[in-house]
Amino acid sequence: MSPAVTETLAEDEVFAGRLVLGSPSITAGIPGTGHLSITDIRRWLADPNNHRVLEVTLPLGLRNSQVVPIPAENPLTRAKIELGRQLFSDTRISKDQRLACVTCHSAKKRFTSDQISHPRLRETAVAFNRVFGHEHFWDGRAKSLEDQIRFTLEHPDEMNTSPTECVQQIGSVEGYRLQFDAVFGKLDFDSLCQAIAAFLRTIVTGPSIWDYDVELRRLDELESAELSQFDKAYVENIRQAAASQPLSAAARRGAELFFSERTGCSRCHSGPNFSDERFYDIGLRQLVPDSFTVRKETEDLGRFQVTNKKSDKYAFKTPTLRNVQLTGPYFHDGRFQTLGDVIDYFSRGGDVPNHELRPLNLSRDEILDLIAFLKSLTSSLPNPPRDRLPP
């Protein structure tokens, strides 16, 4: 039974006494506008509240328990999250100082990129809801979010830097030296990766139309005695939100299809993030360049390149379906531009025989219903400032 809560609508700040990840205040950073001054940074670091470990929970829809998967060795503080936000947006983190994490994971593009103007190994994966991640990248080669940052910084076709070079460049900035000393007691490559990972764990999706509908139906099924355990304002907010943007009849039919044995969609797209974080061969085959600079083409063998297991050939991670309406192109190689194309692919059972897919033979109306359901998973994301950086 849920405790009494204080929660408002899309911009929730507190639930059951815990700060809700995705709340605007978490990623708002150091107050003010424009570039950060040393005075701004010193004032921020002098506040002990910015160094306290945050007790956090997840927004409605993602909140399947009061336990949030934050690693004990990298707890969240406002000062650490703010340091990670700055590094995420700063081109000085790359060797030639031209690329930042935000270059390919822009808040305006839902923390991904729709640009395919240059040859690349794989489509840019979304950077939100990675707090749920067990193994990262399309092939799972990074065992933690901190490892994912390390791989990205050192990859010759991405940031193309080394731990020594990266630390030297960031360490040449007084504002960063002050923050690393205060947050970690040192500036090294591990602490730099931890700061960015901490920031990324706060980038989570807010409640969607689907989430409000599910919660309303749950509340409506409770007995009066059970319902009385909830804060009245919370119940009223859920009712208002569900009434203001009701789930359409098409989306409801699509949900029935999605969670049915017939389609099996929820077998892989499961849990609060609509991803089981596992890897599957769904018949995708592609020739890719060995790197952006070396044009010799080879097959992309997916997970096999990490595990060397025959069963992992051509297997790629199940992507989240949250905000999927806005995060195309789709699949690891970006081969499809629309959700209709994606569902058509699954409906015909893929293009290469494999044991994961079977023809579904969906009608056009059923495909449209599934698209309506997927669109109901669209929701807000944090919009942290990009230009608040140390001089």
C-alpha positions in Angstrom: 0.0 0.0 0.0 1.4 3.4 -1.0 2.1 6.0 1.7 0.6 9.4 1.7 2.3 11.5 -1.0 2.6 15.1 -2.1 2.8 15.2 -5.9 1.7 17.6 -8.6 1.5 17.0 -12.3 4.3 17.0 -15.0 6.9 18.8 -12.9 6.8 16.8 -9.7 9.4 17.7 -7.1 8.7 15.4 -4.1 7.1 12.0 -3.7 6.9 10.3 -0.2 9.6 12.7 1.1 12.0 11.9 -1.7 13.2 14.2 -4.6 11.8 13.0 -7.9 14.4 12.4 -10.6 13.6 14.5 -13.6 12.4 17.4 -11.5 13.5 20.7 -13.0 15.4 21.8 -9.9 17.8 18.8 -10.0 19.3 19.8 -13.4 18.7 23.6 -13.2 22.3 24.0 -11.9 23.9 27.1 -10.5 21.3 30.0 -10.4 21.8 32.7 -13.0 22.2 33.1 -16.7 25.1 33.2 -19.1 28.6 31.9 -18.5 29.5 30.9 -14.9 31.8 33.1 -13.0 34.3 31.9 -10.4 32.2 33.8 -7.8 29.1 31.9 -8.9 30.9 28.6 -8.5 32.4 29.4 -5.1 29.1 30.5 -3.8 27.5 27.3 -5.0 30.2 25.1 -3.5 30.0 26.9 -0.2 26.4 25.7 0.4 26.5 22.5 2.3 23.1 21.5 0.9 24.7 21.0 -2.5 27.0 18.3 -1.1 24.4 16.2 0.8 23.5 12.8 -0.7 20.0 13.1 -2.3 17.3 10.7 -1.4 15.5 10.2 -4.7 12.7 8.3 -6.3 11.4 8.0 -9.8 8.4 9.7 -11.5 5.0 8.1 -12.0 5.2 5.4 -14.6 8.9 4.6 -13.9 8.3 4.2 -10.2 8.0 0.5 -9.6 9.5 0.6 -6.1 11.1 3.1 -3.7 14.5 1.7 -4.6 16.3 3.6 -7.4 19.4 1.9 -9.0 22.0 4.4 -8.0 25.4 2.7 -7.3 26.6 3.1 -3.8 30.1 4.1 -5.0 28.7 7.1 -6.9 25.8 8.7 -4.9 24.0 11.7 -6.2 24.6 15.2 -4.8 23.5 18.5 -6.4 27.1 19.6 -6.7 28.1 16.4 -8.5 25.1 16.5 -10.8 25.8 20.1 -11.7 29.4 19.3 -12.4 28.3 16.5 -14.7 25.8 18.8 -16.5 28.6 21.2 -17.3 31.0 18.5 -18.6 28.1 17.0 -20.7 27.7 20.3 -22.5 31.4 21.3 -22.8 33.4 20.7 -26.0 36.6 21.0 -24.0 36.0 17.4 -23.0 37.0 16.2 -26.5 40.5 16.2 -28.0 39.9 18.8 -30.6 37.5 20.7 -28.4 34.8 20.5 -31.1 32.5 17.8 -29.7 30.5 17.6 -26.5 28.2 14.8 -25.3 25.3 17.2 -26.0 26.3 17.3 -29.7 24.7 13.9 -30.2 22.4 13.9 -27.2 20.6 17.2 -27.3 17.7 17.9 -25.0 16.0 19.5 -28.1 16.2 16.1 -29.8 15.1 14.1 -26.7 18.7 13.3 -25.8 19.5 11.6 -29.1 20.2 12.8 -32.6 18.3 12.5 -35.9 21.3 13.6 -38.0 22.6 10.9 -40.4 24.6 13.2 -42.6 27.9 11.2 -42.1 28.7 7.5 -42.1 28.7 6.0 -38.7 28.9 2.7 -37.0 25.5 2.8 -35.3 22.5 5.0 -34.7 22.8 7.3 -31.7 21.0 5.7 -28.8 18.8 7.8 -26.4 20.6 9.0 -23.3 17.5 9.2 -21.1 16.3 6.6 -18.5 19.8 5.1 -18.5 19.4 4.9 -14.7 17.8 1.5 -15.6 20.8 0.3 -17.7 22.7 -2.8 -16.8 25.0 -3.0 -19.9 25.2 0.0 -22.2 25.5 0.7 -25.9 23.7 -1.3 -28.6 26.0 -4.3 -27.9 26.3 -3.9 -24.1 30.0 -3.5 -24.1 30.0 -1.0 -21.2 29.2 -2.7 -17.9 28.2 0.6 -16.2 27.2 4.1 -17.1 30.6 5.2 -15.9 32.2 2.8 -18.4 30.0 4.1 -21.2 31.4 7.6 -20.6 35.0 6.2 -20.7 34.4 4.3 -24.0 32.9 7.4 -25.5 35.7 9.7 -24.5 38.4 7.4 -25.7 36.8 6.2 -28.9 38.8 7.5 -31.9 35.5 8.2 -33.8 33.9 10.1 -30.9 35.8 12.3 -28.4 39.1 10.7 -29.5 40.9 11.7 -26.3 42.9 9.9 -23.6 42.4 9.9 -19.8 45.6 12.1 -19.5 44.6 14.5 -22.3 41.1 14.9 -21.0 42.1 15.5 -17.4 44.7 18.0 -18.6 42.2 20.0 -20.7 39.5 20.1 -18.0 42.1 20.7 -15.3 43.2 23.8 -17.2 39.9 25.5 -16.3 39.9 27.0 -12.8 36.1 26.6 -12.4 36.4 22.8 -12.9 39.4 22.5 -10.6 37.4 24.1 -7.8 34.4 21.8 -8.3 36.4 18.6 -8.6 38.3 19.5 -5.4 35.0 20.1 -3.6 33.1 17.2 -4.9 35.7 14.4 -5.3 38.8 15.8 -3.5 40.7 15.3 -6.8 40.4 15.6 -10.5 41.1 12.3 -12.4 39.5 10.4 -15.2 37.4 8.2 -12.9 35.9 11.2 -11.1 35.2 12.9 -14.4 33.3 9.9 -15.7 31.4 9.6 -12.4 30.3 13.2 -12.6 28.8 12.8 -16.1 27.2 9.4 -15.2 25.6 11.0 -12.1 24.1 13.7 -14.3 22.8 11.2 -16.8 21.0 9.2 -14.1 18.9 12.3 -13.4 17.7 12.5 -17.1 14.4 10.5 -16.9 11.1 10.8 -18.6 8.1 12.3 -16.8 4.6 10.8 -16.7 2.9 10.1 -20.0 -0.8 9.9 -21.0 -0.5 6.1 -20.6 1.0 6.4 -17.1 -1.8 8.6 -15.9 -4.4 6.3 -17.3 -2.8 3.2 -15.7 -2.6 5.0 -12.3 -6.2 6.2 -12.6 -7.4 2.7 -13.3 -5.4 1.4 -10.3 -6.9 4.0 -8.0 -10.4 3.3 -9.2 -10.0 -0.4 -8.4 -9.0 0.3 -4.7 -11.5 0.0 -1.9 -12.4 3.2 0.0 -10.3 2.1 3.0 -7.3 1.6 0.7 -7.8 4.8 -1.2 -8.0 6.8 2.0 -4.3 6.1 2.5 -3.5 8.4 -0.4 -3.1 12.2 -0.2 -6.3 13.7 -1.6 -4.4 16.2 -3.7 -2.5 13.3 -5.3 -5.7 11.5 -6.3 -7.2 14.7 -7.6 -4.1 15.5 -9.6 -4.2 12.0 -11.2 -7.9 12.4 -12.1 -7.3 15.9 -13.6 -4.3 14.8 -15.6 -6.1 11.7 -17.0 -9.2 13.8 -17.8 -7.2 16.6 -19.5 -5.5 14.2 -21.9 -7.5 11.0 -22.0 -6.1 7.9 -23.5 -7.7 7.5 -26.9 -9.8 4.5 -27.9 -7.2 3.7 -30.6 -4.4 3.8 -28.0 -6.4 1.5 -25.7 -6.9 -1.0 -28.5 -3.2 -0.7 -29.3 -2.3 -1.4 -25.7 -4.4 -4.6 -25.8 -2.5 -5.7 -28.8 0.9 -4.7 -27.4 0.5 -6.7 -24.2 -1.2 -9.7 -26.0 0.3 -13.1 -26.6 -0.4 -12.6 -30.2 2.1 -9.9 -30.8 4.5 -10.6 -27.9 5.7 -7.0 -27.9 5.9 -6.8 -24.1 8.0 -9.9 -23.9 11.1 -7.7 -24.7 9.6 -4.2 -24.2 8.8 -4.8 -20.6 9.1 -3.1 -17.3 8.6 0.6 -16.5 11.1 1.6 -19.2 9.6 -0.7 -21.8 12.9 -2.5 -22.3 14.2 -5.7 -20.7 17.8 -4.4 -21.3 18.6 -7.7 -23.1 19.9 -8.5 -26.6 18.1 -10.1 -29.5 18.7 -11.0 -33.1 15.6 -9.8 -34.9 17.0 -10.4 -38.4 18.9 -7.1 -38.9 21.9 -7.4 -41.2 24.1 -4.5 -42.3 27.5 -3.8 -43.8 29.2 -0.9 -41.9 32.6 0.8 -42.2 35.2 -0.4 -39.6 35.3 3.2 -38.4 34.4 6.6 -39.6 37.8 7.0 -41.0 38.5 3.5 -42.3 36.1 2.6 -45.1 36.6 -1.2 -45.2 33.1 -2.6 -44.8 32.3 -5.5 -42.5 29.2 -7.0 -41.1 27.9 -5.6 -37.8 27.8 -8.7 -35.6 26.3 -6.8 -32.6 26.6 -8.5 -29.2 28.8 -11.2 -30.6 31.7 -8.7 -30.8 31.6 -8.4 -27.0 30.9 -12.0 -25.9 32.2 -14.0 -28.9 29.2 -16.3 -28.4 27.6 -17.7 -31.6 24.1 -17.2 -30.1 24.9 -13.4 -29.8 25.5 -12.9 -33.5 23.5 -9.9 -34.8 21.9 -9.4 -31.4 21.3 -5.8 -30.2 19.8 -4.2 -27.1 16.1 -3.8 -26.8 15.5 0.0 -26.9 13.1 1.8 -24.6 9.8 2.8 -26.2 9.3 5.8 -24.0 9.3 8.9 -26.3 9.7 6.6 -29.2 7.4 8.8 -31.3 10.1 11.5 -31.2 13.4 9.5 -31.3 13.6 8.2 -34.8 15.2 7.0 -37.0 14.8 3.5 -35.6 16.9 0.3 -34.9 20.6 0.3 -34.3 21.3 1.2 -37.9 18.6 3.9 -38.3 17.1 2.0 -41.3 13.5 3.1 -40.7 12.2 6.6 -40.4 8.6 6.0 -39.1 6.9 3.9 -36.5 4.7 2.5 -39.3 7.8 1.1 -41.0 9.0 -0.5 -37.8 5.7 -2.2 -37.1 5.4 -3.3 -40.7 8.8 -5.0 -40.3 7.7 -6.9 -37.2 4.3 -7.7 -38.8 6.0 -9.5 -41.7 8.3 -11.3 -39.3 11.5 -9.5 -40.3 13.5 -9.8 -43.5 15.8 -12.7 -42.4 14.6 -16.0 -40.9 15.3 -16.0 -37.1 13.8 -17.6 -34.0 12.8 -14.3 -32.3 10.2 -13.2 -34.8 7.2 -14.7 -36.5 4.8 -13.1 -38.9 2.0 -11.3 -37.1 0.0 -10.3 -40.2 -1.4 -7.2 -38.6 -4.1 -5.3 -40.4 -3.6 -1.6 -41.3 -6.0 -0.6 -38.6 -4.1 -2.7 -36.0 -0.9 -1.0 -37.0 -2.5 2.4 -36.5 -3.7 1.3 -33.1 -0.3 0.2 -32.1 1.2 3.5 -33.3 -1.5 5.4 -31.2 -0.4 3.4 -28.1 3.3 4.1 -28.7 2.5 7.8 -29.0 0.8 7.7 -25.6 4.2 7.0 -24.1 5.4 10.4 -25.0 6.3 12.6 -22.1 8.5 15.5 -20.8 12.2 15.4 -20.2 14.5 17.7 -18.2 15.9 20.7 -20.2 19.2 21.6 -18.5 20.9 24.8 -19.6 23.7 24.4 -22.1 25.5 27.7 -21.8 26.2 27.8 -18.1 29.9 26.8 -18.3 33.0 27.9 -16.5 35.1 30.5 -18.4 
